[in-house]
Amino acid sequence: MKQSNVLCEPNAVILEAHGLVRVYGGIRALDGLDLQIKRDEIHCIIGPNGAGKSTFFKMLMGIEKPTSGNVLFNGKDVTKLPTYARARLGLAIKFQAMQVFQELSVFQNLFIPLRRHYKPKNIPDEAKNLLAQLHLEGLEETIVGDLSHGQQQWLAIGMSLAAEPKLLLLDEPAAGMSHDETRLTASIIQKLKSKGVTVVVIEHDMAFIRDLNATTSVLHYGQLFAQGSFSEIEQNDEVRRIYMGTL
Ligand code: ATP
C-alpha cells in the first residue's frame, strides 16, 4: 500500500480507509469501504441498521482486523497494529456501552486513565480542565452512579480524552439522552474540534447530527453510499429512500 503524502496540506487527511472488507460468516459487514476523514473536522457517519458503522470503528481501532483492505492514520498504515499501538499514535474510542465505574467518584474515574499520562501532582489540574470541557465542573467528589445518564456519557468522553488523542471515535454518544443533554453533547464536540481533536461520530439521532452541522457520510451495505454537508445529505432523495423517511 502506497503511503499518503498529504500531511503538509492545511486540510490534510488524518484517516483513510481503503477497500475495507470485513466478512462474518456469509455477511459482508464492510464491502470495500473507501472513506477519508480530514484533520480537525467533525465527521458524522449515519446509515441504516446493519450498514457496517460499528464494524468500521472496530477496524479503525484494531479491535478486529479487516478481511482485506487498509487503514492509514496520519499517512501510516496501521492495519496490522494492535489497539494499544493505535492508541499511542493518537486514536481513541468511546463505545456506546457505559465505560465508567458507577461506585467510584468522578475524580477517581478520571484518575485511572490520567495516571498513565501525568505525574500524580498534575492530575487534579488535568481532571479539572477535562471537567470544565464536559459541563461537569465541581463534580469531582460525586459518585458516578448519582450522575444523570448524559453526565455519565460525558465523563466517559473525558476518560477517552485523558491520553490527548488526535482522533476520537464516538459511537452513538447521544443515545438515551434528554433533549438538553443532546444539545450540550453537540456543543462539547464542537469545543473538542476547536481544541484540535478530530471527532468521528456514529449516530442515529438526526436532530443531534443537524446540530453538529458537519461533513456527513452515509454507509449502506458496507459501502460509502453518499457524502456531503448535512443539508446536502438531508435533501438527497436516494439517502431518504434507504433511510425510510427517518431524515
Ligand atoms: P446499527 O446501526 O444497528 O448499530 P451498524 O451499522 O453499526 O448497525 P454493524 O454492527 O457494523 O452495523 O453490523 C453490520 C453487519 O455485520 C450486521 O449484519 C451485523 O449483524 C453483522 N455483524 C456485526 N458484528 C458481527 C459479529 N461479530 N458476528 C457476526 N455478524 C456480525
Boltz pocket constraint, residues with backbone or C-beta under 6 A from the ligand:
constraints:
  - pocket:
      binder: B
      contacts: [[A, 24], [A, 25], [A, 27], [A, 28], [A, 29], [A, 47], [A, 48], [A, 49], [A, 50], [A, 51], [A, 52], [A, 53], [A, 54], [A, 55], [A, 56]]
      max_distance: 6.0
